[in-house]
Amino acid sequence: MTSQAPTPAAQEPVVSAGSLLKPSASEGSTTPSIVSTAAANASEISMATALGACSGYATKKLAKTGGLIVGLGFIGVQALVHADVLKVNWPKVEGLLIGRVDQDGDGKLTHKDMQIATGRLLRNLVEDVPSSTGFAAAFFLGFRYG
């Protein structure tokens, strides 16, 4: 029987901080570095933040414009009612509107309906966005200060 020296097990390569920042000649340029990964992440986060702020701003402006249109429409309808040109069945109008915008199906417009609608809006907006947290935070800032 001959005794053989045990073969060394495969060892993990030792990685130094300097080798993470620039690839060695044997690695070529295919190995990603911390710098390029951080730059890509920063780019994704800043893009999501900018898109979130713009979306929040646009949502607030659309809500204001929608409120203006509904308000002017109500004033016009009330002017026609006052002039005896039009008769409005307001309980029926209320029932139709609540049926369309009621999110939880309880037949009333409550704070919970607004939470559900806001959640759905944000879920649709952040779908496939790299940094949904940055998007959501910037959306609320854009909405608040827009």
C-alpha positions in Angstrom: 0.0 0.0 0.0 1.3 3.3 -0.9 0.1 6.3 1.0 -0.8 9.4 -0.9 -0.8 12.8 0.5 -4.3 14.2 0.7 -5.1 16.6 -2.1 -6.1 20.1 -0.9 -9.8 20.8 -1.1 -11.0 23.5 -3.5 -10.5 26.7 -1.8 -12.6 29.8 -2.1 -10.8 32.6 -3.9 -9.7 35.4 -1.7 -11.2 38.7 -2.6 -9.6 41.9 -1.6 -11.3 45.3 -1.5 -9.1 46.5 -4.4 -10.1 43.6 -6.6 -13.8 44.5 -6.2 -13.3 48.0 -7.6 -11.4 47.0 -10.7 -11.2 43.6 -12.5 -7.9 41.9 -12.7 -6.3 41.2 -16.1 -7.3 37.5 -15.8 -11.0 38.3 -15.1 -11.5 40.6 -18.0 -14.3 43.2 -17.9 -17.2 40.8 -17.4 -17.1 40.9 -13.6 -19.3 43.6 -12.1 -17.8 45.8 -9.6 -19.2 47.5 -6.6 -19.0 50.9 -8.3 -21.0 49.9 -11.4 -23.6 48.1 -9.2 -24.0 51.1 -6.9 -24.3 53.4 -9.9 -27.0 51.2 -11.5 -28.9 51.1 -8.2 -28.6 54.8 -7.7 -29.8 55.3 -11.3 -32.8 53.1 -10.7 -33.6 54.8 -7.4 -33.3 58.3 -8.8 -35.5 57.3 -11.8 -38.2 55.8 -9.6 -38.0 58.9 -7.3 -38.4 61.3 -10.2 -41.2 59.3 -11.7 -42.9 59.1 -8.3 -42.7 62.9 -7.8 -44.0 63.6 -11.3 -46.8 61.1 -10.9 -47.9 62.5 -7.5 -47.8 66.0 -8.9 -49.9 65.0 -12.0 -52.4 63.1 -9.8 -53.0 66.1 -7.6 -53.5 68.3 -10.6 -55.9 65.8 -12.2 -57.8 65.6 -8.9 -58.1 69.4 -8.7 -59.2 69.6 -12.4 -61.7 66.8 -11.8 -63.0 68.7 -8.7 -63.3 71.9 -10.7 -65.2 70.1 -13.5 -67.6 68.4 -11.0 -68.1 71.6 -9.1 -68.8 73.7 -12.2 -71.2 71.0 -13.4 -73.0 71.0 -10.1 -73.3 74.8 -10.1 -74.7 74.6 -13.7 -77.2 71.9 -12.7 -78.3 73.9 -9.6 -78.7 77.0 -11.8 -81.0 75.1 -14.1 -83.0 73.7 -11.2 -83.4 77.1 -9.7 -84.6 78.4 -13.1 -87.2 75.6 -13.2 -85.6 74.2 -16.4 -84.5 71.0 -14.8 -85.7 68.7 -12.0 -83.1 66.4 -10.3 -83.8 63.3 -8.3 -80.8 63.7 -5.9 -81.3 60.5 -3.9 -81.2 58.5 -7.2 -78.1 60.4 -8.4 -76.4 59.7 -5.0 -77.2 56.0 -5.3 -75.8 55.8 -8.8 -72.6 57.6 -7.8 -72.0 55.6 -4.6 -72.6 52.4 -6.5 -69.8 53.4 -8.9 -67.2 54.6 -6.5 -67.8 52.3 -3.4 -64.7 50.1 -3.2 -65.7 47.8 -0.3 -69.3 47.2 -1.4 -70.9 48.4 1.9 -73.1 51.0 0.1 -71.4 53.9 1.8 -68.5 56.2 1.0 -66.1 55.9 3.9 -62.4 56.4 4.7 -61.9 52.7 4.0 -63.0 53.3 0.4 -60.4 56.0 -0.1 -57.7 53.7 1.4 -58.6 50.9 -1.0 -58.6 53.2 -4.0 -55.3 54.8 -3.0 -53.8 51.3 -2.5 -55.0 50.2 -6.0 -53.6 53.3 -7.6 -50.2 53.0 -6.0 -50.1 49.2 -6.7 -50.8 49.9 -10.4 -48.2 52.7 -10.6 -45.3 50.9 -8.9 -45.7 47.7 -10.9 -42.4 46.9 -12.6 -40.7 50.0 -11.1 -37.2 49.1 -9.7 -37.5 51.1 -6.5 -41.1 51.1 -5.4 -40.3 52.5 -2.0 -38.6 55.6 -3.5 -41.5 55.9 -6.0 -44.1 55.8 -3.2 -42.3 58.3 -1.0 -41.7 60.7 -3.9 -45.3 60.2 -5.0 -46.7 61.4 -1.7 -44.3 64.4 -1.7 -45.3 65.3 -5.2 -48.9 65.0 -4.3 -48.5 67.0 -1.1 -46.5 69.9 -2.5 -47.7 69.8 -6.1 
